[in-house]
Amino acid sequence: MGFGSYDESEQQNQAVDSDEENGEEINVHENDYEGEMKVESDMSTDDLLDRLNEMKNDSEEDR
């Protein structure tokens, strides 16, 4: 399998520039949502899909 040379020593002790040095951490779960969402509509699934396709076609025409 010729994927080029691989030297594990190159993978050790690599310096990473991060915001942790500044005391600022990134919280990837800050905007997680763990609730329920319900949508009530009088439109059928077919009607909703037709409307979605219309919206997609409109956006393609604007390009």
One Martini backbone bead per residue (centre of mass of N, CA, C, O) as a GRO file, in nm:
protein
   63
    1MET     BB    1   0.086   0.044   0.030
    2GLY     BB    2   0.117   0.361  -0.132
    3PHE     BB    3   0.112   0.650   0.097
    4GLY     BB    4   0.373   0.694   0.191
    5SER     BB    5   0.534   0.819   0.440
    6TYR     BB    6   0.550   0.720   0.797
    7ASP     BB    7   0.610   0.917   1.093
    8GLU     BB    8   0.548   0.917   1.426
    9SER     BB    9   0.740   1.149   1.520
   10GLU     BB   10   0.570   1.376   1.368
   11GLN     BB   11   0.311   1.344   1.579
   12GLN     BB   12   0.477   1.465   1.802
   13ASN     BB   13   0.473   1.757   1.961
   14GLN     BB   14   0.253   1.948   1.856
   15ALA     BB   15   0.169   2.262   1.790
   16VAL     BB   16  -0.120   2.441   1.921
   17ASP     BB   17  -0.338   2.689   1.829
   18SER     BB   18  -0.523   2.834   2.097
   19ASP     BB   19  -0.765   2.968   2.327
   20GLU     BB   20  -0.666   2.844   2.600
   21GLU     BB   21  -0.439   3.052   2.662
   22ASN     BB   22  -0.674   3.287   2.703
   23GLY     BB   23  -0.928   3.135   2.857
   24GLU     BB   24  -1.084   3.043   2.597
   25GLU     BB   25  -1.370   2.854   2.542
   26ILE     BB   26  -1.537   2.612   2.351
   27ASN     BB   27  -1.890   2.549   2.323
   28VAL     BB   28  -2.054   2.304   2.137
   29HIS     BB   29  -2.329   2.297   2.343
   30GLU     BB   30  -2.470   2.579   2.368
   31ASN     BB   31  -2.714   2.513   2.125
   32ASP     BB   32  -2.859   2.288   2.233
   33TYR     BB   33  -3.150   2.073   2.170
   34GLU     BB   34  -3.390   1.878   2.397
   35GLY     BB   35  -3.662   1.896   2.258
   36GLU     BB   36  -3.967   1.966   2.114
   37MET     BB   37  -4.133   1.962   1.784
   38LYS     BB   38  -4.432   2.116   1.663
   39VAL     BB   39  -4.641   2.100   1.366
   40GLU     BB   40  -4.918   2.282   1.257
   41SER     BB   41  -5.122   2.180   0.972
   42ASP     BB   42  -5.347   2.187   0.688
   43MET     BB   43  -5.136   2.060   0.525
   44SER     BB   44  -5.016   1.838   0.328
   45THR     BB   45  -4.745   1.669   0.237
   46ASP     BB   46  -4.774   1.730  -0.064
   47ASP     BB   47  -4.805   2.036  -0.034
   48LEU     BB   48  -4.533   2.082   0.105
   49LEU     BB   49  -4.356   1.965  -0.124
   50ASP     BB   50  -4.450   2.158  -0.342
   51ARG     BB   51  -4.355   2.416  -0.198
   52LEU     BB   52  -4.059   2.339  -0.183
   53ASN     BB   53  -4.013   2.317  -0.489
   54GLU     BB   54  -4.084   2.610  -0.549
   55MET     BB   55  -3.857   2.734  -0.378
   56LYS     BB   56  -3.624   2.602  -0.528
   57ASN     BB   57  -3.689   2.717  -0.809
   58ASP     BB   58  -3.668   3.015  -0.729
   59SER     BB   59  -3.364   3.005  -0.640
   60GLU     BB   60  -3.255   2.910  -0.920
   61GLU     BB   61  -3.358   3.165  -1.083
   62ASP     BB   62  -3.180   3.379  -0.915
   63ARG     BB   63  -2.887   3.289  -1.032
   0.00000   0.00000   0.00000
